Amino acid sequence: MKVFETLHSRFTNGKKSIAVLVDPDKVDDSNKLLHLINLANENCIDFFFVGGSLVTTTNLSEVVSQIKANVSIPVVLFPGNTMQIEPSADALLFLSLISGRNPELLIGQHVMAAPILRNTSLEVIPTGYILINSGKITSVAYISNTMPIPDDKYSLAASTALAGVMLGLKLIYLDAGSGAEKEISAKMIASVRKTINAPLIVGGGINTAQKAIAALEAGADMIVIGNALEKDPDLLTEVSERIYEWNKA
């Protein structure tokens, strides 16, 4: 089953998913990456997301290759630009930054990437990417040269997500940004959830099991955990156990 089919099926059936975000810049040591792969595999995560706002290393291909050599978990590219395309991955989130007004990230980068993607076997998933203010300027906000939606403008975020779905985007991704000071609030997630009929991904600032569970209860269909695993590997165990119980019910 393809990645989007899996996500949509789980969304339809009220099941939750978890993804581990791998930033190639932060796993330039193969042993470090292998440890993360094993940790994710032991905890039965659903997807690996690979990418970042600013990837300065040239090891994207090696990262994807090492993951696929060790586990059968789908690898989904989470690209910051057109240079982050790796044909050996399973799928790519074709991100349109609909919370901003930077034409390059609404359509410009996509025009350049489209001919390249057409010549790969990657599953391309149109995704509405929405940045939510997290209390400080994150890498993605700086690199994208856009202003995140204020964290108390719930109707604005919901309307933005709705517009994305009406434009034909298949997923909505709410992100506080890598290393965010605070997670996206349950009220913000719930506002978007009530407005759209599409799978909802939430990431950024999820560094405790309580925050992860709150996001899921508010309406996230998938949560994405990245930086937090460096400090607290046990976080993945707590969250995966809760998702297992949720999906079994």
HUKA-V254076 format. One record per residue. N is the residue number from 1. RES is the residue in one letter. PSI is psi in radians with two decimals (* if undefined). NEAR is the number of other ideal C-beta (glycine too) atoms within 10 Angstrom. Layout:
# HUKA-V254076
n=N res=RES psi=PSI near=NEAR
n=N res=RES psi=PSI near=NEAR
This chain:
# HUKA-V254076
n=1 res=M psi=2.39 near=9
n=2 res=K psi=2.86 near=12
n=3 res=V psi=-0.85 near=19
n=4 res=F psi=-0.69 near=19
n=5 res=E psi=-0.72 near=10
n=6 res=T psi=-0.84 near=17
n=7 res=L psi=-0.75 near=26
n=8 res=H psi=-0.66 near=17
n=9 res=S psi=-0.75 near=12
n=10 res=R psi=-0.70 near=17
n=11 res=F psi=-0.82 near=18
n=12 res=T psi=-0.61 near=11
n=13 res=N psi=0.15 near=8
n=14 res=G psi=0.41 near=10
n=15 res=K psi=2.64 near=18
n=16 res=K psi=2.73 near=22
n=17 res=S psi=2.81 near=21
n=18 res=I psi=2.40 near=23
n=19 res=A psi=2.53 near=22
n=20 res=V psi=2.20 near=23
n=21 res=L psi=2.15 near=22
n=22 res=V psi=2.03 near=26
n=23 res=D psi=2.00 near=21
n=24 res=P psi=-0.53 near=22
n=25 res=D psi=-0.46 near=13
n=26 res=K psi=0.01 near=18
n=27 res=V psi=0.78 near=22
n=28 res=D psi=-0.19 near=14
n=29 res=D psi=2.12 near=9
n=30 res=S psi=-0.53 near=12
n=31 res=N psi=-0.65 near=8
n=32 res=K psi=-0.73 near=12
n=33 res=L psi=-0.74 near=20
n=34 res=L psi=-0.68 near=15
n=35 res=H psi=-0.75 near=14
n=36 res=L psi=-0.71 near=21
n=37 res=I psi=-0.81 near=23
n=38 res=N psi=-0.70 near=12
n=39 res=L psi=-0.79 near=17
n=40 res=A psi=-0.71 near=25
n=41 res=N psi=-0.72 near=16
n=42 res=E psi=-0.53 near=11
n=43 res=N psi=0.20 near=20
n=44 res=C psi=0.80 near=13
n=45 res=I psi=2.86 near=21
n=46 res=D psi=-0.61 near=21
n=47 res=F psi=2.66 near=24
n=48 res=F psi=2.25 near=26
n=49 res=F psi=2.35 near=25
n=50 res=V psi=2.16 near=25
n=51 res=G psi=-3.02 near=24
n=52 res=G psi=2.94 near=24
n=53 res=S psi=-0.71 near=20
n=54 res=L psi=1.71 near=13
n=55 res=V psi=1.95 near=20
n=56 res=T psi=-0.14 near=8
n=57 res=T psi=2.98 near=14
n=58 res=T psi=0.49 near=10
n=59 res=N psi=0.32 near=16
n=60 res=L psi=-0.80 near=22
n=61 res=S psi=-0.74 near=13
n=62 res=E psi=-0.67 near=16
n=63 res=V psi=-0.86 near=25
n=64 res=V psi=-0.76 near=21
n=65 res=S psi=-0.74 near=15
n=66 res=Q psi=-0.67 near=18
n=67 res=I psi=-0.85 near=26
n=68 res=K psi=-0.43 near=17
n=69 res=A psi=-0.34 near=9
n=70 res=N psi=-0.44 near=14
n=71 res=V psi=2.89 near=15
n=72 res=S psi=0.21 near=7
n=73 res=I psi=2.30 near=19
n=74 res=P psi=2.45 near=20
n=75 res=V psi=2.09 near=22
n=76 res=V psi=2.19 near=24
n=77 res=L psi=2.38 near=24
n=78 res=F psi=1.33 near=28
n=79 res=P psi=2.46 near=22
n=80 res=G psi=-0.33 near=19
n=81 res=N psi=-3.14 near=18
n=82 res=T psi=-0.25 near=15
n=83 res=M psi=-0.26 near=12
n=84 res=Q psi=0.92 near=19
n=85 res=I psi=2.15 near=17
n=86 res=E psi=1.89 near=20
n=87 res=P psi=-0.36 near=14
n=88 res=S psi=-0.14 near=14
n=89 res=A psi=3.02 near=29
n=90 res=D psi=-0.63 near=18
n=91 res=A psi=2.94 near=21
n=92 res=L psi=2.29 near=26
n=93 res=L psi=1.96 near=23
n=94 res=F psi=1.50 near=22
n=95 res=L psi=2.18 near=24
n=96 res=S psi=2.05 near=20
n=97 res=L psi=1.43 near=22
n=98 res=I psi=-0.16 near=21
n=99 res=S psi=-0.25 near=25
n=100 res=G psi=3.13 near=22
n=101 res=R psi=0.51 near=11
n=102 res=N psi=1.91 near=13
n=103 res=P psi=-0.47 near=10
n=104 res=E psi=-0.61 near=15
n=105 res=L psi=-0.08 near=23
n=106 res=L psi=-0.69 near=15
n=107 res=I psi=-0.47 near=9
n=108 res=G psi=-0.91 near=12
n=109 res=Q psi=-0.54 near=21
n=110 res=H psi=-0.65 near=17
n=111 res=V psi=-0.70 near=10
n=112 res=M psi=-0.59 near=12
n=113 res=A psi=-0.51 near=19
n=114 res=A psi=-0.86 near=12
n=115 res=P psi=-0.57 near=8
n=116 res=I psi=-0.81 near=12
n=117 res=L psi=-0.60 near=17
n=118 res=R psi=-0.48 near=9
n=119 res=N psi=0.27 near=8
n=120 res=T psi=3.02 near=14
n=121 res=S psi=0.22 near=10
n=122 res=L psi=2.42 near=20
n=123 res=E psi=2.05 near=18
n=124 res=V psi=2.10 near=18
n=125 res=I psi=1.88 near=20
n=126 res=P psi=2.14 near=16
n=127 res=T psi=2.23 near=24
n=128 res=G psi=2.04 near=26
n=129 res=Y psi=2.12 near=25
n=130 res=I psi=2.08 near=25
n=131 res=L psi=2.32 near=26
n=132 res=I psi=2.38 near=26
n=133 res=N psi=2.34 near=23
n=134 res=S psi=0.20 near=22
n=135 res=G psi=-0.26 near=12
n=136 res=K psi=2.88 near=11
n=137 res=I psi=2.04 near=12
n=138 res=T psi=2.94 near=23
n=139 res=S psi=-0.75 near=15
n=140 res=V psi=-0.63 near=25
n=141 res=A psi=-0.71 near=21
n=142 res=Y psi=-0.85 near=12
n=143 res=I psi=-0.67 near=14
n=144 res=S psi=-0.23 near=22
n=145 res=N psi=0.78 near=11
n=146 res=T psi=2.78 near=17
n=147 res=M psi=2.16 near=14
n=148 res=P psi=2.74 near=23
n=149 res=I psi=2.29 near=19
n=150 res=P psi=2.50 near=12
n=151 res=D psi=-0.05 near=18
n=152 res=D psi=0.14 near=11
n=153 res=K psi=1.25 near=16
n=154 res=Y psi=-0.75 near=19
n=155 res=S psi=-0.54 near=9
n=156 res=L psi=-0.77 near=14
n=157 res=A psi=-0.74 near=26
n=158 res=A psi=-0.74 near=19
n=159 res=S psi=-0.63 near=14
n=160 res=T psi=-0.77 near=20
n=161 res=A psi=-0.73 near=25
n=162 res=L psi=-0.74 near=17
n=163 res=A psi=-0.71 near=13
n=164 res=G psi=-0.77 near=24
n=165 res=V psi=-0.71 near=16
n=166 res=M psi=-0.48 near=9
n=167 res=L psi=-0.15 near=11
n=168 res=G psi=0.08 near=8
n=169 res=L psi=2.39 near=22
n=170 res=K psi=-0.44 near=18
n=171 res=L psi=2.68 near=26
n=172 res=I psi=2.29 near=26
n=173 res=Y psi=1.92 near=26
n=174 res=L psi=2.18 near=27
n=175 res=D psi=2.31 near=26
n=176 res=A psi=-0.23 near=27
n=177 res=G psi=2.68 near=24
n=178 res=S psi=2.30 near=21
n=179 res=G psi=0.42 near=16
n=180 res=A psi=2.54 near=24
n=181 res=E psi=-0.63 near=13
n=182 res=K psi=2.68 near=16
n=183 res=E psi=2.92 near=25
n=184 res=I psi=2.32 near=29
n=185 res=S psi=2.71 near=17
n=186 res=A psi=-0.63 near=17
n=187 res=K psi=-0.69 near=12
n=188 res=M psi=-0.80 near=27
n=189 res=I psi=-0.78 near=25
n=190 res=A psi=-0.65 near=16
n=191 res=S psi=-0.74 near=20
n=192 res=V psi=-0.75 near=27
n=193 res=R psi=-0.73 near=21
n=194 res=K psi=-0.31 near=10
n=195 res=T psi=-0.47 near=19
n=196 res=I psi=2.68 near=20
n=197 res=N psi=1.20 near=9
n=198 res=A psi=2.73 near=21
n=199 res=P psi=2.41 near=23
n=200 res=L psi=2.13 near=22
n=201 res=I psi=2.43 near=24
n=202 res=V psi=2.29 near=29
n=203 res=G psi=2.97 near=25
n=204 res=G psi=2.11 near=28
n=205 res=G psi=0.11 near=24
n=206 res=I psi=1.61 near=28
n=207 res=N psi=0.17 near=20
n=208 res=T psi=2.76 near=15
n=209 res=A psi=-0.62 near=18
n=210 res=Q psi=-0.72 near=13
n=211 res=K psi=-0.67 near=21
n=212 res=A psi=-0.81 near=27
n=213 res=I psi=-0.67 near=18
n=214 res=A psi=-0.70 near=18
n=215 res=A psi=-0.73 near=27
n=216 res=L psi=-0.76 near=23
n=217 res=E psi=-0.51 near=14
n=218 res=A psi=-0.29 near=19
n=219 res=G psi=0.01 near=17
n=220 res=A psi=2.36 near=26
n=221 res=D psi=-0.46 near=22
n=222 res=M psi=2.42 near=25
n=223 res=I psi=2.60 near=24
n=224 res=V psi=2.20 near=24
n=225 res=I psi=2.30 near=24
n=226 res=G psi=-1.62 near=21
n=227 res=N psi=-0.59 near=16
n=228 res=A psi=-0.47 near=19
n=229 res=L psi=-0.37 near=19
n=230 res=E psi=-0.64 near=10
n=231 res=K psi=-0.52 near=8
n=232 res=D psi=1.42 near=14
n=233 res=P psi=-0.47 near=13
n=234 res=D psi=-0.31 near=11
n=235 res=L psi=-0.71 near=20
n=236 res=L psi=-0.68 near=23
n=237 res=T psi=-0.82 near=14
n=238 res=E psi=-0.79 near=16
n=239 res=V psi=-0.75 near=26
n=240 res=S psi=-0.62 near=20
n=241 res=E psi=-0.70 near=13
n=242 res=R psi=-0.70 near=18
n=243 res=I psi=-0.68 near=23
n=244 res=Y psi=-0.79 near=14
n=245 res=E psi=-0.72 near=9
n=246 res=W psi=-0.86 near=14
n=247 res=N psi=-0.41 near=13
n=248 res=K psi=-0.45 near=7
n=249 res=A psi=* near=7
